[in-house]
Amino acid sequence: MTRVFDSGEYRVYVNGDIMVFKPSNASARVLILTPPGIKPQFYSLLAVLLAKSGIESIIPKSPLPCNEHGLRNLVTRLINNHKPNLVVALGFNVDYVYGPRLTIGFDESAGTMQLLSSQVPGSIYMVSDQCGQVGRALVNADFIIKGTLTLDSIIKIRDLILSSIPLDASKE
């Protein structure tokens, strides 16, 4: 892995597949699965907030695939390789994941529409019917973002992640 940032408080590493936000005092590891078809860099703010809270975050470097089979294979591989204490799915279900998981939903498609109309680095990578099908399949979300994705909602997601990490979590 190549270190691309070091603040002393946390470091950021990248390789071909993932970005790792690693605090100096990591107490747990979280795999953040960003909405399929959306550039994951938009969610690096969440990873920074978690790193400042002592949680190592792993985020895929490229947009997740929109087809269910490819998505399932990638998620399974990431879990097996990195052994997170918690899997966080943003905007879609990971009901095939065994172990602690957290699902964050977006009311209607406000989050997607916000990213579609924006020119920020995290804007939409691709929009396809398959991506919409993955998002529409979301049921029983642990938390739903109503309206646009704001800094306040990202902080709420961070707080929910912190409270959802198993008490016996220890980094391996």
Secondary structure, DSSP 8 states (H G I E B T S, - for coil): -EEEEE-SSEEEEE-SSEEEEEETT--EEEEEE--TTB-GGGGHHHHHHHHHTTEEEEEESS---SSHHHHHHHHHHHHHHH--SEEEEESS--TT--SSEEEEEESTTHHHHHHHT--STTSBS---HHHHHHHHT--S-SEEE-SS--HHHHHHHHHHHHHHS-TT----
